[in-house]
Amino acid sequence: MGGESTTRTAPHGGGTSSGPVGSRTGQRLSGLAVALGLVLFLGGFGWAALVYRPYTVPTSSMSPTIAAGDRVLAERVDGGEVRRGDVVVFTDKTWVSDAPVVKRVVAVGGDTVSCCTDGKLTVNGKQIEEPYLPAGSLAENKNIPTVKVPDGRLFLLGDEREGSLDSTAHLTDAAQGTVARNAVKARVDAVVWPMNGMLKRPSGFEALGALSQPGPLGMIGWLIVAGAVLVLGGGAYGPIAKRTSGRRARPEPAGAS
């Protein structure tokens, strides 16, 4: 009969769309980002667990560098790696039974240490600038007779000189207050709680010899942060892509018949 005929046309492009291909590519890239992020994130924590040990400092003897109750990260090192100015963790039963102690190394084997000259600590005849001491404090708060540090041993002080039970409290011991290098378990790199960051370099000792180099804590931190960003970014791709695709979609107009 004389009914109308309707011609239907296929969508341009042969009925295919680039949407699914782009979506699959995005999903693959987001999956790779998450996988790489997990490797970096977990690898950073694993590296930190191998290299560092956490300690809680119970006293204020290292104030203001480290306050009582602060949580620190200390790099595991051999005693032979210790340099002047390092803040170290060590154990010595003549000091404290079965507990680690945190102090600053001010002299090593072969050094001559005394206090004070013009209010400053003296090592090998050189006056040491110590900006880490409490404001208004003088090194002369410790009266240290001249001590020749035996080879293989260390002389240590607290930054809070007046109240610190350090080498000066053990001068009458057989070792004249010194501690064996092999008693050192770790070197403090940073205060992590509260987040005070990396310890400042003890530049006052630089004229006496090389200082210790910072540990890998900074690199480890960047790995963890980068890993977290990749995991979050990759994981967020799916919801963002879905929402964007929904906004672009348009309903087809109804055709006349």
C-alpha atoms as one frame of an Amber mdcrd trajectory, in Angstrom:
protein
   0.000   0.000   0.000   1.102   3.629  -0.011   2.834   3.522   3.384   5.948
   5.584   4.060   9.307   3.825   4.052  11.985   4.803   6.506  15.656   4.620
   5.645  17.937   3.920   8.557  21.609   4.744   8.300  24.458   3.154  10.205
  26.589   5.350  12.449  29.644   6.874  10.807  32.761   4.756  11.115  31.200
   1.404  10.336  29.446   1.025  13.684  32.685   1.148  15.727  33.835   3.698
  18.266  37.247   4.731  19.519  35.844   5.000  23.040  36.441   1.380  24.102
  40.011   1.383  22.710  40.895   4.577  24.582  39.239   3.207  27.690  41.247
  -0.010  27.530  44.489   1.951  27.058  43.673   4.142  30.039  42.881   1.105
  32.168  46.195  -0.497  31.255  48.104   2.665  32.088  46.270   3.098  35.377
  47.027  -0.533  36.239  50.716   0.003  35.488  50.725   3.166  37.607  49.192
   1.312  40.561  51.635  -1.602  40.187  54.662   0.690  39.975  53.331   2.774
  42.859  53.005  -0.313  45.060  56.569  -1.354  44.211  57.923   2.081  45.142
  55.743   2.459  48.238  56.400  -0.988  49.711  60.020  -0.954  48.529  60.603
   2.324  50.355  59.244   0.922  53.603  61.211  -2.294  53.122  64.429  -0.351
  52.533  63.784   1.748  55.629  63.179  -1.386  57.723  66.528  -2.822  56.605
  68.580   0.345  57.129  66.920   2.168  60.036  65.778   1.469  63.571  63.292
   3.599  65.522  64.100   4.736  69.059  62.235   6.764  71.635  64.545   9.075
  73.604  63.448   8.960  77.249  65.328  11.967  78.651  66.045  15.606  77.757
  69.839  15.158  77.789  69.972  15.848  74.026  67.672  18.889  74.170  67.001
  20.974  72.125  68.195  18.700  69.293  66.074  15.828  70.617  63.500  16.363
  73.354  62.326  13.813  75.897  59.807  11.472  74.291  60.860  12.254  70.718
  60.862   9.388  68.230  63.995   9.184  66.080  65.176   7.104  63.146  68.751
   5.901  63.417  70.730   4.344  60.576  72.381   1.034  61.408  76.123   1.657
  61.126  79.349   0.016  62.111  81.236   1.779  64.897  84.117   2.354  62.504
  81.894   4.696  60.442  81.278   7.110  63.319  82.669  10.646  62.964  82.958
  13.655  65.253  79.631  15.420  65.690  77.484  12.337  65.070  74.537  11.661
  67.360  74.724   7.944  68.037  72.846   5.183  69.810  75.039   2.862  71.857
  74.919   0.396  74.722  77.398   0.301  77.591  76.626  -1.547  80.799  78.866
   0.774  82.823  76.532   3.631  81.817  73.075   2.030  81.718  72.166  -1.624
  82.100  70.343  -3.152  79.111  69.165   0.113  77.583  70.391   2.158  74.608
  71.869   5.620  75.204  71.761   8.576  72.782  74.643  11.096  72.886  76.810
  13.206  70.574  80.354  12.128  69.689  82.725  15.053  70.328  86.062  13.241
  70.114  87.389   9.996  68.640  90.427   7.814  69.276  93.652   9.832  69.328
  91.890  13.154  70.051  92.548  15.329  73.075  89.390  16.905  74.474  88.933
  19.448  77.250  86.650  22.249  78.360  86.772  25.079  78.298  88.615  27.769
  76.339  86.712  31.045  76.093  83.571  29.126  77.021  83.950  26.596  74.212
  84.687  22.904  73.972  88.239  22.260  72.759  89.290  19.273  70.665  92.933
  18.953  69.586  93.453  22.570  70.595  90.630  23.848  68.380  87.605  25.648
  69.829  84.417  24.020  68.542  81.368  26.030  67.504  78.278  24.204  68.755
  75.111  25.929  67.508  72.982  22.963  68.593  73.445  23.807  72.296  70.456
  25.363  74.125  70.077  29.096  73.560  72.313  31.045  75.930  74.137  27.896
  77.020  77.911  27.660  77.179  79.987  24.533  76.815  81.719  25.538  80.040
  78.724  24.218  81.942  80.782  21.045  81.743  84.172  21.193  83.418  86.200
  18.622  81.498  89.826  17.994  82.364  92.139  17.177  79.479  91.371  13.647
  78.275  93.325  11.728  75.646  90.829   9.425  73.953  92.268   5.912  73.483
  92.278   4.359  70.013  89.032   2.597  69.160  87.014   4.630  71.653  84.737
   7.694  71.672  84.086  10.627  74.004  80.399  11.643  74.093  78.386  14.544
  75.499  74.723  15.473  75.635  73.606  18.692  73.961  71.943  19.702  77.228
  75.299  19.973  78.984  74.097  20.838  82.477  71.813  17.843  83.027  73.345
  15.184  80.783  74.880  12.075  82.331  77.513  11.621  79.652  81.267  10.923
  79.469  81.888  13.595  82.105  79.894  11.539  84.613  82.244   8.590  84.051
  85.649  10.289  84.106  86.728   8.212  87.111  86.005   4.956  85.266  88.917
   2.950  83.926  88.199   4.193  80.406  87.932   7.861  81.541  84.355   8.120
  80.323  85.062   6.843  76.820  82.969   4.231  75.007  84.166   1.555  72.600
  83.362   2.166  68.933  81.839  -1.303  68.659  79.261  -0.322  71.294  77.602
   1.947  68.713  74.466   0.430  67.186  73.177   3.265  64.999  73.541   6.928
  64.008  70.532   9.233  64.377  69.447  10.757  61.068  66.137  12.434  61.891
  63.476  13.187  64.470  60.259  11.767  63.011  57.855  12.432  65.877  57.261
  15.273  66.121  58.290  15.736  62.480  61.354  17.921  63.054  63.162  16.384
  60.083  66.820  15.614  59.454  69.451  16.591  62.018  71.628  19.533  61.027
  75.220  18.823  60.075  77.710  19.477  62.916  79.837  21.872  60.863  81.895
  22.963  63.894  83.853  19.695  63.668  84.571  19.964  59.935  88.047  21.450
  60.393  89.092  18.327  62.331  88.181  15.860  59.606  85.446  14.582  57.327
  81.890  14.556  58.636  79.469  11.669  58.195  77.274  11.775  55.115  73.496
  11.687  55.613  71.866   8.287  55.228  69.338   7.362  52.516  66.315   8.564
  54.513  65.615  11.443  52.127  65.587   9.128  49.094  63.403   6.638  50.932
  60.906   9.389  51.730  60.671  10.395  48.073  60.109   6.790  47.004  57.250
   6.393  49.480  55.627   9.686  48.455  55.985   8.925  44.709  54.547   5.448
  45.244  51.556   6.811  47.136  50.862   9.396  44.400  50.970   6.727  41.663
  48.684   4.358  43.583  46.140   7.075  44.325  46.316   8.534  40.810  46.018
   5.156  39.105  43.194   4.082  41.370  41.295   7.287  40.717  41.404   6.854
  36.936  38.409   4.486  36.734  35.852   6.673  38.559  37.096   9.832  36.793
  36.956   8.213  33.335  33.486   6.827  34.005  32.151  10.205  35.088  33.754
  11.962  32.107  32.316   9.367  29.690  28.847   9.810  31.169  28.968  13.560
  30.639  29.951  13.155  27.000  27.177  10.672  26.192  24.136  12.148  24.411
  20.716  10.452  24.010  19.697   9.684  20.381  16.707  11.668  19.029  13.573
   9.646  18.335  13.196   8.883  14.616   9.868   9.351  12.721   8.256   6.228
  11.286
